Amino acid sequence: MTGVLLAVTSIALALGTFMQVLDSTIANVSIPTIAGNLGVSANQGTWVITSFAVANGVSVPLTGWLMGRYGVVKTFIVSVLLFTLASFLCGISWNLPSLIGFRVLQGLVSGPMIPGSQALLIMIFPPNKRGTALAIWSMTTLVAPICGPILGGYISDNLAWPWIFLINVPVGLICAFLCWRGMASRETPTRKAPIDTTGFMLLLVWVGALQVMLDTGKDVDWFNSTPIVVEAVVAVVGFAAWVIWELNDKHPIVDLSLFKSRNFALGTLALCLGYAVFFGSNLLQPLWLQTRMGYIATWAGLVAAPSGVVAVVLTPFAARLMQKVDARWTASLSMVAFALSFYMRSGFTPDVDFKALVWPMLVQGVAMSTFFISMVTISLNGVPPQQLPSASGLSNFSRITAGSFAASLTTTVWDRSESLHQTRLAESMGATDPAWLQAVERLQAVGLSHAQAVGAVTSQVVNQAYLLATVDFFRASAWLTLLLIPCIWLTNKAMSGGGAPPAAD
């Protein structure tokens, strides 16, 4: 594929990825609005996110089998059309149960979209242009989570919440039409592989239990809750049984033999851990800005926007560079840039302004421009073409699961760290502390009652504790990303220009 057809088809495939990733984040900032309009509590409203995550987590690993059975092109296009239909149904939902049901459908049918677009982009570009294909894919994968909160916040503040789903309808139809027009004659070979029913049921059990545990654990104090303990046991036992079954079945629904490749195993591990830290920081910063710094959803999203702009500008140059440079070097560069960005954020103060918030995001944009391209190049190095859909599906499933862990652990660690800092601050400034008494007296002098003055000072103490918890999180994130660099260099040399040797097993 060359020329205009290649460009148009690439944009269409990128739209498919963008739409799916965007939809996994756009609803996050809209939950209070959705819950209020549907007459339910905010905690009940979070099932709008949980239902999608559980269904998507189950469907992503099935990508390899579906594409082997029905062809990569058909599977991707049908997935896009069904996702578009499910988005429309979400937009016209009349109550919370209907919305949750349609979100489950949306998650189930969206599984092949991200790995499918990745596999098709690699397929339609020549081997020496693989870096360009991965650059297109990585730009959409990284920018969409940043655009999600911005777009979701704007729609929630200025339009009606159904539009966070209805905007997918025209985009999905255009994407499916252009992809079918450009690739209908390029369908991949199919094979009638039997359905691994037992493997699928075990996958459904342990992934479902794990996702529900991760999404609800923080609200019920984790393992102090009996349901969470039961879900954890089901997830662990189900996972162990699933792995044993898949390794011994003749036609496994998920090809775990891919982990025999050193590059795939270590590359996927580094991708998951790096993405988890990135995802956690992207979740925490807008949460802190909205709950403790007085930012509305739109402005909290705009703080992150510069990183997306930098990533879009630099990614094409990174793709060209990687045709000549070992991906391990560019992966290391991305980790160093991530670490620097987190370290800069660990210096935030109570009076931090918009400019100081944006500078670390610009540095993060540099990291984003090389992170995905490098890690995918490393992990897919040496994977046979016929196994690319399976490898892409398994890699993306691992990444999504890592993101789920990050989302749950980030807020839990943040809250517990805040409690620790608040206790220490309270111990250092007792009721007879001169600074405490002076602050209360000044507030009373401007018209506040004693109770109001104490409440105002206490609120400042809580804000300070959350700030300390935030900078602690970013400082730990900086160290974690630096510690991933040795893992990257345990892999074999990989280049996106087609000159990489096969990965040693």
N, C-alpha and C positions, 0 to 999 in steps of 0.2 A: 504494500500500500504506500502511495507517494502523494505528494502535492496537496491540493486543496482537500481531497477526500480524506487523507491522513489527518490533516489539521482538524477538520470538522468532526471526524469520528473520535479523535482524541479528546476534543472538548466535550463531546457527548458522554464519553466514558467518565471523564472527570466530573461532569455534572451528576452522574449516578452516585459516585463516591461522596461528593459534596452534600448531596441531598440526604443520604443516609446518616452520615456523621453529624450533619447539622441537626437532624431530627432527634438524635440521642442527647443533645445538649440544650436545644432551644426551649424545651419545656421546663427546664430546671428553674429559671427565674420567673416563670409564669405560674408556678404551682399555687401561690397565695391567691392570685386572680382567679384561676380555674376553680379552686376550692370554694372561694367566696361566691362565685356565680352559680355553682352547682349546689350550694347550700350544705357543704360538708366541711369537716375540720381540715387544717393543713396537713396533719398526720395521715388522714385518709387520702388526701390528694397526692401524697408521695407515691401511692400505688400506680399512678400514671407513669412514673419513671420506672418503678420496680417491675411492672408487668412487661414493659418493653424490653428491659435488660434481661430478664429471665428467658423470654421467648427468643430473643436474638442470640443469647449465649448458647441455647440449645441448637439453633439452626446453622450457625456459622461452621461448626465442624463437619456438617453434612455436605458442604460445598463440593468437596472432591468427588464423593459418590454421585451426587446429582449431575455434575458436569460430565463425569465419565459415562453416565447412563443416558443423558439426553443431549449432551453437547454443551460447550461453554457458551456459545452465542445464544442459543435458545433459553438456557437456564438463566442467564443474566437478564435478557430482555423480558421474559415472563416475570422474573422477580421484580423488575422495575415497574411493570404494569400493575402487578398485584399490590406493590407498595403504594403506588399512586392511588389505587382504589381504596386501600386501607386508610390512607391519609384523608381522603374525601370523607369516609365514614367517620373518622375521628372528629373532623370538622363539624359534622352535623349531629354529633352525639347529643342526646337529650338528658342524660343523667350520668352519674359517676360509673355505675356498673356497665353501661353501654360503652363509655369511653375506655374503660379498662379492657373490656372485651375486644374492642377494635385495636387497641394498642398491642394486645397480645398477638392479634393477627398481623399487625404491622411488623412486629419483631420477628415473627416466624418467617414471613415471606422475604424479609430484607437480608437474611443471612448471606446469600450468594452475591450481594451487590458489591461489597468492598473487595473480597478476594477475586470476584469475577472481573471487575474493572482492572484490577492489577494484572491478572493473567492475560486479559485481552490486550492491554496496552503493551505488555512484553511481546505478545504474539504478533501484533501488527507492525512493530518497529523491527528493523534489522538488528542483528546481534551487536553491531558496533554503535547502535543508538539506544541501547538498553538504558543507559543513564538518563537520556531525555525522557523515555517512557516513565521511569521511576520518579523523575523530577515532577512531571505532570501529576502523577498519583500522589506524591508526598505533599505537594503544595495544597491540594484539596483536603487531604487528610489532616494536615496541621492547621490550616486556616479556618476550616469549618468549626472546630470547637471554640475558636475565638469569636467568630461571627455569631455563633449561636446565642450567647448571652446578650450581645448587642442587639441583634434582631428581635430576640424574644422580649427583651426589656422595652424596646421601642414599640412593638406591637401591643404589649400589655399596657403601656402607658398611653398610647394614642389610638389604638384600634380595638378590636375584640379578639379574645383569646383563640377562637376557632381558626383565625387566619394563620396561626403558627403551623397548622396542619394543611390548610387549604392552599397555601402558597406552593406546596409540593405538586399540585395537580398539573398546572401547565408545564412546569419544569420536567416532571416525569414523562409526560406525553411527548415532549420534544426530544428528550433523551432516548426514549424507546424507538421513536420514528427514525432518528438519525443513525442510531446503532444498527437497526435492522436494515436500513438502506445501504449502509456501508459494509456490513459484515454478513449478510444473509447467505452469500455464496462462499463464505469462509468458515463454515461450521467445522468443528473438530470431530475426529472419529469417535464413535460411540461403541459401547460394549454392554451386553445384557448381563450385568453383574447381579447376583442374587442379593436380596435385601437382608442385611444383618439385623434382624428384628431384635434379638437379645441385646446386641451392642447398642442399638438405638434406645431401647427402654432403659438400660443402665445409664446411658448418657443423660437421658431426660431426668432420671431420678437424682443423680448426684449434682448435675449443673443446676437444676431447679432448686434443690435444697441449699446449695452453696449461695446462689444469688439471693434467695429470700433471707438467708442468714446475714449476708453482708449488708443488705439494704435495710433490714429492720433491727439489727443487733444494737446499733448505737442508740436507738430509742428505748430499749428495754434493759440497758445495762449489761449487755453481752451475756457472758456465761453465768450470770446470776439469775438468768431467766431459763426456765425449763424448756420452753419451745426452742430456744437458740441451741441449747445443749443437744436436744434431739436432732435438730437440723444439721448440726456439726457432725454428729455420729453417722447420720445417714449419708452425708456428703463424703466423709472419709471412707466408710465401708463401700459405698457405691462406686467411688473412684477406684479403689483397689480392685474391686470385682471387675470393673470396666476395663482397666488396663490388662488384667490377666486374660480376660476374654478376647480383647482386640489383638493381643500378641499371639494368641493361639488359634484364632479363627482364620479360615482360608480366604474369606472375602470380608475383611473388616470394614466397617463403615468409616472409620478414621484410620489412616495409615500411620501408625506410630513408629514404623521402621525408619521413617525419615530422621528420627532422632539418633540413628546410628551414625549419621554424618556429623563430624565434629563442628563444621561450620554452621550447619542448621541448628544443632543443639545449643552451642555457645552463642551464636548470633541471635537466636530467638530469646535466650535467657537475658542477654544484654539489652535487646530491644524491649522486653517486658519490664525489666527493672528501670531502665531509663525512661520509658513511657510512663510508668507508675509515678515516678518522682515528678515528671513534667505535668502529668494530669493532676496530681495532688496539689501542686503549687498553683495551677490554673484554677482549681476549685477554691482554694483557701483565700487567695488574694481578693477576689471580688466579694467573697463572703465577709471577710474582715472589713472591707471598705464600706459595704452596705450596712452591716450591723453595728459597727463601732466608729466609723469615720464620717457618717452622714451622707454617703454617696447614694444616689438613686441608681437603679439597675442600668440605665442607659449609660451614665457616666462611668460606672464601674467597668462596663464593657469597653468603653472608649479608652480606658487606661491600657487595656491589653491590645488594642487595635494596632499600634505601631509595630509590635512583634510580627503580626501577620503581614503587614506591608513590607517589612524588611525581608521576611522569608520569601515572599512572592518575587521580589526584585532579585534576590541573590541566588535562588534555587537554579535558574537556568545556567548561571555561571558555574555553580557547584557541579551541575551535571556534566558540563564540558570538562571541568577539571578532573572529574572522576574517571573519564575515559583514558587519562594518562597517569593518574595517581592511585596507588593502592587504597582501597576503601577503608583500611584500618587507620590510615592517617587522617582521613576526613572524619571518620567516626570519633577518633580521639579529639579532634578539633571541636566537634560538636559537644562532647562531654566537658571539655575545658570551658567553652563558652557558656554552657548551662551552669557550671559551677561558679563562674564569675558573676553571672546574672543573679544567682541565689545569694552569693556572698554580698553583692551590692544591696540586695533587699534586706539582708540581716542587719543593715545599719539604719533602718527606718526609725524615725523619732515620732513623738506624739503630734508634732506640728508639720509632718511631712506634707509637701505640696504636690500638685499635679506633675510638675516638671520632674521632681525627684522620683516619682512613681514611674514615669515613662522611661527614663534612662536605662534601668535594668531590663525593661521589656525590649528595647532596641538591641541590646546585647543578646537577649534570648532569641530574637529573630535570626541572628547569625547562626546560632546553634540549630534552630529549626530548619534552616536551609540545607543543612547537610545530614541531619540526624536520620531521617527516614530513608533517604536514598542510600546512605552508607550501610545502615543495619540490614535493610532488605537485600542489598547487593551481597553482603557477607553471608547472610543466612540462606539465600537461594543459589549461592555459588556451587556449581557441580550437581544441582538437582536436575535429573533428566526432564526434557520438555513434557513428557506425558504425565509426570508427577507434579508439575507446577501448580495446577489447580488445587491438588491436595495439600501441597506445601504451603501455598498462599492461605488456604482456609485454616490450616492448623496454626500457622504463625499468627494470623489475625485473631483467631479464637484465644490463643494464649495472651495476646496483647489486650484484648477486651477484658479477659478475666483479671489481668493485672490491674487494669483501670478500675474494675469493680472493687478490688481489695484496697486500692489507693483511695477511692472515694469514701469508703467506710472508715478506714484507719486514720485518714487525715483529720476528719472532724472529731473523731474520738480522742486522738492524741492531742489535738489542739485544745479541746475542752478540759482534758485532764491536766495538761500543762498550765492552763489558765488557773485552775483551782489551786495548784501547787504555788504558783506565783502570788495569787491573791492571799493565800495563807501566810506566806513569808512577808508580804507587804503589811498585812494586818498586825503581824507579830512585831514588826519594826516600828509601827506607829500606833501605839495604844491610845486609849481614851484620854490619857493625861499628856500625850505628846504635844509640845509647844506648837509645832507646825500644824497639827490637826486642829488644835483649839483656835489658832489664829485664822485658819481657813474658814472654820465654822463661824467665827465672830465676824469676819469680813462679809460673808454671805448674809448674815443676820442684819448687818448694818445697811444693806441695800434693800431690805424689806422682806427677806425670807424668814419663815418661822424656824425654830430650832430643828424640828423634824425635817423640814424641807432642806435646810442647810446640810444636815447630816446625810440626807439622801443624795444630794448633789455631789458632795465630796466622795461618798461611797461609790457613786457612779464613775467618777474619775479614777478611783482606785481599780475598779473592774476593767475600765478601758485600758489602763496601764498594764494590768495583768494580761489582758488579751494581746496587747502589743508585744510584751515580753515573750509570750507563747508563740506569736507569729515569727519573731526574729529567730527564736530558737529553732523553729521548724525549717526556716530557710537556711540557717547555718548547717543543720544536719543534712539538708538536701544537697548542699554544696559538697560536703565530704562524700556522700553516697555516690554522686555522679563521678567524682574523681576516682573512687574505688572500682568503678566499672571498667576503667581503661585497661588494667591488666587482663581482664576477661576477654576484651576485644583482641588483644595481641596473642591470645592462645589459639586463635583461629588461623586458617591458612590464608595466603594472599588472595585477594579478590578485587577484580576491576570490572567496571560496568561496560567497558568498551569491547567486551567479548574476548579479551586476551587473558583471562584468568584461567589458571590451571584447574582441573577438577578438584573438588574438595576431598582431602584424604579422609577415610573413615577410621 
